[in-house]
Amino acid sequence: MSPKELLYIEDALGHAQFLTTQCQEAIQNLQDSDLKNYAQQMVDKHKQIFNRFYQLV
């Protein structure tokens, strides 16, 4: 894997981690249980994406 490709993966990991954190913070602030469930699904999805990219390294 080229250094440039590694940088792309590093960037994608950072984005997935950021989105996971943002969704977790949203869960803390939401009142509606349906929205909380949806945000939790997004947390799980972004964690999956993070793990897939991490396995490429």
Backbone as CSV, one residue per row, in Angstrom:
resi,resn,N_x,N_y,N_z,CA_x,CA_y,CA_z,C_x,C_y,C_z
1,MET,0.845,-1.171,0.000,0.000,0.000,0.000,0.894,1.238,0.000
2,SER,0.519,2.174,-0.835,1.347,3.382,-0.964,1.117,4.321,0.224
3,PRO,2.062,5.219,0.453,1.890,6.190,1.534,0.622,7.048,1.357
4,LYS,0.300,7.377,0.119,-0.896,8.178,-0.141,-2.157,7.396,0.215
5,GLU,-2.187,6.116,-0.098,-3.333,5.280,0.259,-3.482,5.171,1.770
6,LEU,-2.357,5.068,2.463,-2.400,5.027,3.926,-2.970,6.324,4.507
7,LEU,-2.624,7.433,3.879,-3.170,8.710,4.329,-4.682,8.765,4.129
8,TYR,-5.160,8.221,3.019,-6.603,8.177,2.781,-7.300,7.325,3.837
9,ILE,-6.704,6.200,4.160,-7.296,5.324,5.181,-7.273,6.013,6.541
10,GLU,-6.172,6.664,6.855,-6.077,7.394,8.120,-7.158,8.472,8.197
11,ASP,-7.378,9.162,7.103,-8.403,10.191,7.047,-9.797,9.578,7.235
12,ALA,-10.052,8.462,6.585,-11.344,7.786,6.715,-11.564,7.300,8.147
13,LEU,-10.514,6.801,8.780,-10.615,6.379,10.182,-10.985,7.554,11.076
14,GLY,-10.365,8.678,10.824,-10.657,9.874,11.608,-12.099,10.330,11.440
15,HIS,-12.589,10.270,10.204,-13.977,10.666,9.944,-14.956,9.712,10.630
16,ALA,-14.696,8.424,10.529,-15.585,7.440,11.164,-15.593,7.620,12.679
17,GLN,-14.441,7.886,13.239,-14.338,8.100,14.684,-15.078,9.377,15.098
18,PHE,-14.921,10.429,14.316,-15.599,11.687,14.592,-17.117,11.515,14.539
19,LEU,-17.603,10.839,13.500,-19.046,10.638,13.364,-19.597,9.758,14.484
20,THR,-18.829,8.777,14.917,-19.243,7.948,16.044,-19.409,8.810,17.291
21,THR,-18.434,9.654,17.543,-18.481,10.533,18.709,-19.667,11.490,18.632
22,GLN,-19.902,12.063,17.456,-21.014,12.992,17.289,-22.356,12.312,17.541
23,CYS,-22.518,11.102,17.044,-23.767,10.360,17.260,-23.935,9.995,18.729
24,GLN,-22.850,9.634,19.398,-22.929,9.315,20.821,-23.331,10.551,21.630
25,GLU,-22.801,11.699,21.262,-23.188,12.933,21.941,-24.646,13.262,21.673
26,ALA,-25.105,13.017,20.464,-26.507,13.276,20.131,-27.430,12.400,20.974
27,ILE,-27.044,11.154,21.179,-27.850,10.243,21.992,-28.057,10.825,23.387
28,GLN,-27.014,11.430,23.933,-27.102,12.012,25.276,-28.076,13.192,25.334
29,ASN,-28.247,13.871,24.210,-29.060,15.091,24.189,-30.471,14.896,23.642
30,LEU,-30.727,13.762,23.027,-32.042,13.534,22.435,-33.046,13.061,23.473
31,GLN,-34.274,13.490,23.301,-35.359,13.060,24.174,-36.182,11.951,23.521
32,ASP,-36.355,12.037,22.214,-37.194,11.098,21.476,-36.506,9.732,21.377
33,SER,-37.184,8.691,21.828,-36.570,7.354,21.851,-36.317,6.816,20.441
34,ASP,-37.165,7.167,19.484,-36.939,6.719,18.103,-35.664,7.345,17.536
35,LEU,-35.467,8.618,17.824,-34.249,9.283,17.350,-33.017,8.727,18.052
36,LYS,-33.145,8.424,19.333,-32.021,7.819,20.065,-31.651,6.467,19.460
37,ASN,-32.674,5.668,19.128,-32.420,4.364,18.513,-31.737,4.522,17.160
38,TYR,-32.206,5.499,16.381,-31.592,5.734,15.080,-30.137,6.182,15.243
39,ALA,-29.893,7.083,16.184,-28.519,7.543,16.430,-27.641,6.383,16.877
40,GLN,-28.189,5.458,17.663,-27.417,4.290,18.091,-27.087,3.387,16.898
41,GLN,-28.024,3.263,15.989,-27.758,2.498,14.768,-26.624,3.135,13.973
42,MET,-26.616,4.469,13.949,-25.545,5.171,13.250,-24.201,4.966,13.955
43,VAL,-24.199,4.947,15.289,-22.976,4.655,16.041,-22.450,3.284,15.641
44,ASP,-23.341,2.298,15.643,-22.931,0.937,15.292,-22.389,0.870,13.871
45,LYS,-23.045,1.563,12.935,-22.614,1.560,11.537,-21.239,2.204,11.384
46,HIS,-21.023,3.339,12.051,-19.730,4.019,11.928,-18.616,3.215,12.600
47,LYS,-18.943,2.482,13.641,-17.950,1.593,14.254,-17.584,0.463,13.291
48,GLN,-18.574,-0.060,12.582,-18.304,-1.094,11.572,-17.395,-0.550,10.482
49,ILE,-17.708,0.641,10.011,-16.898,1.268,8.963,-15.476,1.475,9.459
50,PHE,-15.333,1.967,10.689,-14.006,2.166,11.273,-13.236,0.846,11.278
51,ASN,-13.874,-0.217,11.747,-13.204,-1.518,11.829,-12.805,-2.047,10.466
52,ARG,-13.647,-1.829,9.466,-13.292,-2.278,8.107,-12.072,-1.545,7.586
53,PHE,-12.041,-0.237,7.772,-10.874,0.520,7.328,-9.636,0.127,8.133
54,TYR,-9.803,-0.093,9.426,-8.681,-0.443,10.281,-8.061,-1.770,9.857
55,GLN,-8.887,-2.696,9.389,-8.393,-3.994,8.942,-7.569,-3.898,7.659
56,LEU,-7.719,-2.804,6.926,-6.945,-2.613,5.693,-5.488,-2.291,5.970
57,VAL,-5.227,-1.753,7.155,-3.868,-1.298,7.478,-2.992,-2.454,7.834
